[in-house]
Amino acid sequence: MGYFKDIFDGGLSLVEGMGVTVRRLFRPLVTVQYPRKKIPLSSAYRGHIELKIFEETGTHKCIVCLNCEKICPSGVIKVRGEKLKEKGPKTLTGYAIDFSICSLCGLCVEICPTSTLQYSREYELVGETRADCQIDLLERLSKQIEKKSEEKKTQGIAA
């Protein structure tokens, strides 16, 4: 008797599963054909850390206070700076971060006194090796500034 009950329960389970499948056929799709189509990011999305470009200066406002390096629980931030003038402020010469170990906790963003760190909106940052995850944010910022200036030039030509 238990054998036939197991067959009946299996058949009933199959019919219930097929019912779920048929109902889903007539609902709108929830998947997106990534990378051809992309969904808009939530305003609460927190990507990797990057240096912010300020409009008034055209660059960052890092004062090399080392607060971000000190508070990082993973110890992945290495900030380098030097004094160009004897009585002037320090100038940022390097901001290296290892994203292969970074926990993206955001403590560095919160503690920055000049708000020069921000969360990126980029979610396609990828590396094939561990060395690809070690990024100098200052170099990355200079590339972004060059890209923006080229875009402005092309917009000026098009207008």
C-alpha positions as CSV (number, residue, x, y, z in Angstrom):
1,M,0.0,0.0,0.0
2,G,2.9,2.4,0.8
3,Y,4.2,1.9,-2.7
4,F,1.1,3.2,-4.4
5,K,0.8,6.1,-1.9
6,D,4.3,7.2,-2.8
7,I,3.5,7.1,-6.5
8,F,0.3,9.1,-5.9
9,D,2.1,11.7,-3.8
10,G,4.8,12.0,-6.5
11,G,2.2,12.5,-9.2
12,L,0.4,15.1,-7.1
13,S,3.7,17.0,-6.5
14,L,4.4,16.9,-10.3
15,V,0.9,18.4,-11.1
16,E,1.3,21.1,-8.5
17,G,4.8,22.0,-9.9
18,M,3.5,22.2,-13.4
19,G,0.6,24.4,-12.2
20,V,3.2,26.9,-10.8
21,T,5.0,26.8,-14.1
22,V,1.9,27.5,-16.1
23,R,0.9,30.4,-13.9
24,R,4.4,32.0,-14.3
25,L,4.1,31.8,-18.1
26,F,1.4,34.6,-18.1
27,R,3.2,37.0,-15.7
28,P,5.6,39.7,-16.8
29,L,9.3,38.8,-16.9
30,V,11.5,39.7,-13.9
31,T,14.8,38.9,-15.5
32,V,16.9,41.3,-17.5
33,Q,19.1,40.4,-20.5
34,Y,22.3,41.7,-18.9
35,P,24.6,43.2,-20.4
36,R,22.4,44.2,-23.3
37,K,19.9,45.8,-20.9
38,K,20.7,47.3,-17.6
39,I,18.3,48.1,-14.7
40,P,18.7,51.4,-12.9
41,L,20.6,51.3,-9.7
42,S,19.0,52.0,-6.4
43,S,19.9,55.3,-4.8
44,A,21.1,53.3,-1.8
45,Y,23.7,51.4,-3.9
46,R,27.2,51.5,-2.4
47,G,29.9,50.5,-4.8
48,H,33.6,50.6,-4.3
49,I,35.4,53.7,-2.9
50,E,36.6,56.5,-5.1
51,L,37.9,60.0,-4.9
52,K,35.3,62.7,-5.6
53,I,35.8,65.4,-8.2
54,F,34.8,68.8,-6.9
55,E,33.4,71.2,-9.5
56,E,35.1,74.3,-8.0
57,T,38.6,72.8,-8.1
58,G,38.2,70.2,-10.8
59,T,40.0,67.7,-8.6
60,H,39.9,66.2,-5.1
61,K,40.3,67.9,-1.7
62,C,42.3,65.3,0.1
63,I,44.5,66.8,2.9
64,V,46.4,63.6,3.6
65,C,45.2,63.5,7.2
66,L,45.5,59.6,7.1
67,N,42.1,59.2,9.0
68,C,40.9,56.7,6.4
69,E,44.1,54.7,6.6
70,K,43.9,54.5,10.4
71,I,40.2,53.6,10.6
72,C,40.2,50.9,7.9
73,P,39.5,47.6,9.7
74,S,41.1,45.6,6.9
75,G,44.2,47.7,6.6
76,V,44.0,48.0,2.8
77,I,44.4,51.7,2.3
78,K,47.8,53.2,1.8
79,V,47.9,57.0,1.5
80,R,51.1,58.8,0.4
81,G,51.6,62.6,0.5
82,E,54.3,65.1,0.5
83,K,54.8,68.8,1.4
84,L,55.5,70.8,-1.8
85,K,55.9,74.0,0.1
86,E,57.6,74.3,3.5
87,K,54.7,76.0,5.2
88,G,52.0,74.7,2.8
89,P,49.6,71.7,3.2
90,K,50.5,68.2,2.2
91,T,49.6,67.1,-1.3
92,L,48.3,63.7,-2.2
93,T,50.8,61.7,-4.3
94,G,49.2,58.2,-4.0
95,Y,46.1,56.6,-2.7
96,A,46.3,52.8,-3.1
97,I,43.6,50.4,-2.0
98,D,43.3,46.6,-2.3
99,F,39.8,45.8,-3.3
100,S,40.4,42.0,-3.1
101,I,40.5,42.4,0.7
102,C,38.3,45.5,1.2
103,S,35.1,44.8,3.1
104,L,33.4,48.0,1.7
105,C,32.3,48.9,5.2
106,G,32.5,52.6,4.3
107,L,34.2,53.8,7.5
108,C,36.7,55.7,5.4
109,V,34.0,57.6,3.6
110,E,32.3,58.6,6.8
111,I,35.4,59.8,8.6
112,C,36.9,61.9,5.7
113,P,36.9,65.5,7.0
114,T,36.8,67.0,3.5
115,S,34.2,64.5,2.1
116,T,36.7,63.7,-0.7
117,L,35.8,60.0,-0.6
118,Q,32.5,58.7,-2.0
119,Y,30.9,55.4,-3.0
120,S,31.1,54.7,-6.7
121,R,28.0,53.9,-8.9
122,E,30.1,51.4,-10.8
123,Y,29.3,47.7,-10.4
124,E,31.3,46.2,-13.2
125,L,34.8,46.6,-11.7
126,V,36.4,43.2,-12.2
127,G,39.9,41.7,-12.1
128,E,41.3,38.4,-13.3
129,T,44.2,38.4,-10.8
130,R,44.7,39.7,-7.3
131,A,47.0,42.4,-8.7
132,D,44.2,43.8,-10.8
133,C,42.3,44.5,-7.5
134,Q,45.1,46.8,-6.2
135,I,44.1,50.2,-7.5
136,D,45.6,53.7,-7.2
137,L,42.6,55.9,-6.8
138,L,44.6,59.0,-7.6
139,E,45.6,57.5,-11.1
140,R,41.9,56.5,-11.6
141,L,40.8,60.0,-10.7
142,S,43.2,61.6,-13.2
143,K,41.9,59.3,-15.9
144,Q,38.3,60.3,-15.0
145,I,39.3,64.0,-15.2
146,E,40.9,63.5,-18.6
147,K,37.8,61.7,-19.8
148,K,35.5,64.5,-18.6
149,S,37.7,67.1,-20.4
150,E,37.6,65.1,-23.6
151,E,33.8,64.8,-23.3
152,K,33.5,68.6,-22.8
153,K,35.7,69.2,-25.9
154,T,33.5,66.9,-28.1
155,Q,30.4,68.5,-26.8
156,G,31.8,71.9,-27.6
157,I,32.6,70.8,-31.2
158,A,29.1,69.2,-31.6
159,A,27.4,72.4,-30.4
